[in-house]
């Protein structure tokens, strides 16, 4: 099957296990889950679904020679995400760590058809669930990994912060050494890392992200409490949940107001702890890539002392005291 990706172009996907997983109900559900939550009212024309990202991780792993098992792990790594992606962390109290999906991953997969599919191809699903088996797919911050590389490059292109030509420059400069992602050129590694910090500060953990994540989290919690939606609905699709929530506004003015906030219909500003409507904590990110220097691996921070402070600053969670103003 030829698959066209907006970042990596045309790719041939022919492995039967991969094709069957891609067609599975669990993977197809991801086409209805926005990668960023509910960002269109804040950053128009940046929509991307979890399926696209998941296949992107697969393509990246395949390109760099990962095993079929690691490609499988990469493809299904986000299959347990709630609707609106990391908004689920604001429903279940994982604002800073963004790890609710990870904690629920095994249970979700065990209740799906995925173990059955894997078993048909002689793969134990428990082996796939063990992230220590797949360091190219996933690695703790600030290390590089396929998941982190794909969402960064994809979001940077979607938001117009980088060209496809530059993306290819980054990818062509990466190599795998001892199951680690490594840059061959220090200058490109630094450019990559600074752009990652820019995306973090502006897009992933900026004020708009804080407002969206927190307002959407409050909206979903309220809707669950009022039985407008159920917790099971969180594992359907964004559109299914929106349909139910918007239908409930006729009988509930507070629900309608929460929707208006989530839809970016109110102006807002950063305030302080003495005068605010919402307090939001947001996960912050930085990468510190490895670089090949005279046949030795060095982190960027080891070669660029100025980068150390930047990295340490952006690895700390951000917090916002948000005050809503009049309607737009």
C-alpha angles and dihedrals in degrees: 000000000000111000121191115210121190091224105034100029123217117001132177113228112187110147107118094218091052093048092049092049092048090054094046120114092243093055094041089055088066090068086071096051120085113228092221102038109240103341102139094091089052103033108021120209095018097107117142128161130223092246092060092050093046093053088046090058089049092051092048093050092047092049091054096047103258118165120263089251091056090048089053091049090050094049095053098034094109099035093113097055118132122233112290089023113239092016082085088069088061090053095048100036102256097120098137101035099037089208106126091105090052093050091051096040099097095046092048093050093046089056093050136072091255097096089051092051093047092047091056088061095045097257123132109224090215089062089053091049093055103092092193087073092062115047093160091059099045136014132158121265132301091031124093120249136163094260092051094043094051099048091045096050092041094050093044090056094043091053094044095244095125138023127238087243090060090046089057090048090056094046094046089054095053123093134174116241120174091343091306130118108240135182118219094204125055095206093054091046090053093046090050093049095047091049088050089054090049091052090048095050096043107029116017101035103015126118094271091053091049092050093046097046095045097043092046091047091051090047094052093045091051092047091051092047091051091046092240086129133009130230087251088062089065088072096053121069137300093247093051092054094043091052092054095043096047090048089058097059094084090071099032124054093183090056089051090052092050089052091051090053092048090047090056093246093138128066115236141181140196108266134166138263091270096059119026143119099204133025113203133184117196131194112247126205142201134167129216105192128202118247128200108235119174091333092310129106116236130174117238089243090059091056098036113043092186089063093060094073092045092051094047092047095052095045089067118090116254123229131201135191103205127199120193118218132187124321116277 
